[in-house]
Structure formats: structure tokens, C-alpha cells
């Protein structure tokens, strides 16, 4: 085992995919003190659902944290 703290990273294609996929897993491990990171590979700008717009995605989601 390593002395480094654990990090769980979930990679999803679209914003909000974690809501239907791994949201519960991320919440569970975050509650246990494990650092969780969510990566989305697109900004959702090409979505075709009603009201889908990249403007609706907060800037904090688009830019990586330091």
C-alpha cells in the first residue's frame, strides 16, 4: 500500500453523465474522505435535448482547478 492519499477519478463524455452513472459512487467515496475528481470530455454544447446549451454549464466546470 502507498502512503499517498487515494484519489478517485471518473471520466465521462458529457456533462451530467455522472448523474446517471457514477454520482452515487463519487458521493460515497467523498463522504469517506477520498478525494474525488470528475472529468468531462465535452462541454455539452452539441447536445440536442431541450434547453441544452453550453452557456448553462458553469465556468467552474469548464476550467480545471489549480
trRosetta pair geometry for C-beta under 8 A, 3 or more apart (Angstrom, degrees):
i j d omega theta_ij theta_ji phi_ij phi_ji
5 34 7.6 172 169 -133 93 59
5 35 6.3 79 127 -3 120 114
6 34 4.9 -36 91 -136 108 106
6 35 7.1 178 98 34 55 81
7 34 7.1 165 -108 174 24 86
7 35 4.5 -32 -110 81 78 108
7 36 7.4 161 -164 -91 64 24
7 37 6.2 20 177 -5 109 113
8 25 7.6 -139 162 140 148 99
8 26 6.9 -171 105 -115 126 65
8 29 5.0 43 5 112 153 161
8 34 5.6 57 -8 134 108 125
8 35 7.2 170 24 89 66 53
8 36 5.0 -19 68 -111 98 74
8 37 7.2 177 89 26 48 70
9 36 7.7 158 -85 -163 36 51
9 37 4.4 -18 -109 69 80 107
9 38 7.8 177 -156 -80 58 23
9 39 6.4 24 -178 -7 102 111
10 18 6.0 97 114 -107 144 112
10 21 7.8 157 -175 104 132 116
10 22 4.7 -170 -132 90 147 153
10 25 7.4 127 -77 85 134 117
10 26 5.9 -73 -8 -72 141 115
10 36 7.4 7 0 -172 101 97
10 37 7.4 177 25 88 62 56
10 38 5.4 -13 64 -115 98 68
10 39 7.0 -175 91 29 49 73
11 39 4.6 -17 -110 71 72 112
11 41 6.9 53 -179 -44 92 103
12 15 7.9 122 100 -86 121 19
12 17 3.7 179 -175 73 134 129
12 18 5.6 -125 -28 -50 154 78
12 21 6.6 161 -105 47 123 147
12 22 7.5 -151 -63 25 116 115
12 38 7.2 -11 13 -169 110 90
12 39 7.1 159 26 86 63 58
12 40 5.4 -25 75 -108 90 70
12 41 7.1 -148 98 3 41 87
13 17 6.1 95 49 -45 70 159
13 40 7.3 13 115 -159 17 71
13 41 5.2 -44 -133 46 43 116
13 42 6.1 14 166 9 66 109
14 17 4.8 113 63 -39 78 110
14 40 6.4 -8 153 -157 12 110
14 41 7.7 -41 -53 53 36 79
14 42 5.6 -22 -101 59 60 111
14 44 5.7 92 -163 -90 88 83
14 47 7.2 100 -152 -82 131 109
15 40 5.0 34 -74 -149 61 166
15 42 7.5 -108 -14 87 78 73
15 43 6.9 13 -24 -169 121 33
15 44 4.3 -57 30 -42 111 130
15 57 5.4 -124 -83 -112 174 125
15 61 6.4 61 -119 155 123 147
16 19 4.9 -27 -170 12 71 122
16 20 7.4 44 146 -1 79 95
16 44 7.4 67 10 -97 101 140
17 20 6.4 -70 -161 48 42 92
17 21 5.4 8 155 3 78 129
17 40 7.2 146 25 -117 108 98
18 21 5.7 -76 -124 57 30 95
18 22 5.2 -57 -141 61 77 82
18 23 4.8 111 146 -67 81 76
18 26 6.4 7 -172 -3 126 145
18 38 5.7 -41 -55 -136 156 129
19 23 5.2 40 -117 -48 31 141
20 23 7.5 61 -7 -4 18 115
22 25 4.6 -54 -166 43 79 117
22 26 5.6 82 133 -26 91 98
23 26 5.8 -57 -147 37 29 110
23 27 6.2 27 157 -17 65 109
24 27 5.7 -55 -144 38 30 111
24 28 6.2 34 156 -24 65 106
25 28 5.8 -53 -148 33 29 113
25 29 6.5 16 161 -7 64 108
26 29 6.4 -64 -148 43 27 100
26 30 6.0 27 157 -20 65 112
26 36 4.8 115 -157 -172 87 150
26 38 6.7 14 -121 -71 154 106
27 30 5.7 -57 -142 39 28 112
27 31 6.3 31 158 -21 63 107
28 31 5.9 -60 -155 34 26 111
28 32 6.7 17 150 -12 62 108
29 32 5.4 -57 -149 40 39 111
29 34 4.2 -51 169 60 96 126
29 36 5.8 124 90 -72 108 114
30 33 7.8 85 -180 -44 31 10
30 34 6.6 -91 -83 66 31 70
30 35 7.9 34 -111 -140 72 17
30 36 4.7 -63 -70 1 97 130
40 43 7.6 109 115 -91 119 33
40 44 7.8 -15 159 -37 142 94
40 61 7.0 13 26 170 133 105
42 45 7.3 -125 165 24 96 78
42 46 7.2 -63 177 29 137 102
43 54 4.7 37 133 -130 115 115
43 57 6.0 -161 -174 50 82 160
43 62 6.2 23 -117 -109 109 103
44 47 5.0 -6 -176 -25 76 122
44 52 6.4 -125 162 -172 101 103
44 53 8.0 46 116 96 102 16
44 54 5.8 155 78 -95 79 68
44 56 7.9 -75 103 65 135 98
44 57 5.7 139 43 -53 127 135
45 53 7.4 17 -125 -168 60 39
45 54 3.6 -9 -86 -49 90 123
47 52 3.5 -102 96 163 121 152
47 53 8.0 -102 55 -45 109 23
48 52 6.7 3 27 44 7 143
49 52 4.4 95 60 -37 82 123
51 56 7.3 71 154 -58 86 157
52 56 7.3 -114 -154 32 35 138
53 56 4.8 103 68 -10 85 100
54 57 5.6 -45 -164 21 52 115
57 61 5.3 -97 174 67 97 133
57 62 6.3 102 122 -51 116 99
58 61 5.1 99 69 -1 80 99
58 62 7.6 -154 103 -3 48 87
59 62 5.5 -60 -152 37 43 111
59 63 6.3 9 164 2 78 108
60 63 6.8 -67 -137 47 28 88
